[in-house]
Structures are given as C-alpha cells and as structure tokens.
C-alpha cells in the first residue's frame, strides 16, 4: 500500500493528538479536506477510529515521527 506525503503528514499530526481543526490550521487546509483524507485513510486501513488508523499505519511500516 502506498500513502501520499500529505496522508503521512496528517497521520503524524493525528498521532500527536491534534484535532481536525488544529491539523487544518497547521497545514493550511480546510477542516473538511482533513476529514476527507482521514476518511480515505480509514478505508485504506479498514479501520473506523483515528488511533486504530495510526496504529495500522505504524504496523505497516510507515514512519510517523
């Protein structure tokens, strides 16, 4: 599976505990765009929670540091 740089960036910020609004401000996107990225990530990793998505990405070998 491949993730874009933006998807990895968003997951790293989720891992830090940032809200969708805080992520949107940090990387200059709309909140709905952040939600769209997360929804797509949930589908890719077959999860329904933010922390499960981060864990699945890390388990898949993605560096979120």
C-alpha contacts under 8 A as a table, 3 or more apart, distances in Angstrom:
res1	aa1	res2	aa2	distance
3	X	6	X	8.00
3	X	7	X	5.92
3	X	8	X	6.49
4	X	7	X	5.13
4	X	8	X	6.38
5	X	8	X	5.17
5	X	9	X	6.09
6	X	9	X	4.92
6	X	10	X	6.14
7	X	10	X	5.14
7	X	11	X	6.19
7	X	37	X	6.68
7	X	38	X	7.99
7	X	41	X	7.51
8	X	11	X	5.09
8	X	12	X	6.10
8	X	62	X	7.69
8	X	64	X	6.60
9	X	12	X	5.13
9	X	13	X	6.38
9	X	64	X	7.48
10	X	13	X	5.13
10	X	14	X	6.18
10	X	23	X	7.05
10	X	34	X	7.63
10	X	37	X	7.92
10	X	38	X	7.90
11	X	14	X	4.93
11	X	15	X	6.06
11	X	53	X	7.90
11	X	54	X	6.09
11	X	64	X	6.80
12	X	15	X	4.99
12	X	16	X	6.44
12	X	54	X	7.82
12	X	64	X	4.68
12	X	65	X	6.42
13	X	16	X	4.98
13	X	17	X	6.65
13	X	18	X	5.83
13	X	23	X	6.49
14	X	17	X	5.13
14	X	18	X	5.35
14	X	19	X	7.09
14	X	23	X	7.71
14	X	50	X	7.14
14	X	51	X	7.89
14	X	54	X	7.40
15	X	18	X	7.49
15	X	51	X	7.33
15	X	54	X	6.31
15	X	64	X	7.60
18	X	21	X	7.92
18	X	22	X	5.68
18	X	23	X	6.07
19	X	22	X	5.07
19	X	23	X	6.11
20	X	23	X	5.07
20	X	24	X	6.07
20	X	31	X	6.01
20	X	34	X	6.27
20	X	35	X	6.92
21	X	24	X	5.08
21	X	25	X	6.28
21	X	31	X	5.55
22	X	25	X	5.15
22	X	26	X	6.06
23	X	26	X	5.05
23	X	27	X	6.23
23	X	29	X	7.98
23	X	31	X	7.89
23	X	34	X	7.29
24	X	27	X	5.54
24	X	28	X	5.47
24	X	29	X	4.65
24	X	30	X	5.52
24	X	31	X	5.31
24	X	33	X	7.92
24	X	34	X	6.24
25	X	28	X	5.04
25	X	29	X	6.57
25	X	30	X	7.77
29	X	33	X	6.35
29	X	34	X	6.87
30	X	33	X	5.15
30	X	34	X	6.53
31	X	34	X	5.13
31	X	35	X	6.29
32	X	35	X	4.92
32	X	36	X	6.10
33	X	36	X	4.92
33	X	37	X	6.29
34	X	37	X	5.15
34	X	38	X	6.25
35	X	38	X	5.06
35	X	39	X	6.03
36	X	39	X	5.09
36	X	40	X	6.28
37	X	40	X	5.21
37	X	41	X	6.18
38	X	41	X	4.90
38	X	42	X	6.06
38	X	50	X	7.90
39	X	42	X	5.09
39	X	43	X	6.43
40	X	43	X	5.12
40	X	44	X	6.24
41	X	44	X	4.96
41	X	45	X	6.16
41	X	53	X	7.11
42	X	45	X	5.32
42	X	46	X	5.55
42	X	47	X	4.95
42	X	48	X	5.85
42	X	49	X	7.43
42	X	50	X	7.88
42	X	53	X	6.16
43	X	46	X	4.85
43	X	47	X	6.63
45	X	53	X	6.41
45	X	56	X	6.45
45	X	57	X	7.48
47	X	52	X	6.19
47	X	53	X	6.02
48	X	52	X	7.23
48	X	53	X	7.53
49	X	52	X	5.27
49	X	53	X	6.26
50	X	53	X	5.09
50	X	54	X	6.37
51	X	54	X	5.13
51	X	55	X	6.15
52	X	55	X	5.04
52	X	56	X	6.00
53	X	56	X	5.10
53	X	57	X	6.17
54	X	57	X	5.17
54	X	58	X	6.23
55	X	58	X	5.13
55	X	59	X	6.03
56	X	59	X	4.97
56	X	60	X	6.08
57	X	60	X	5.01
57	X	61	X	6.52
57	X	62	X	5.53
58	X	61	X	5.12
58	X	62	X	5.07
58	X	63	X	6.50
58	X	64	X	7.09
59	X	62	X	7.39
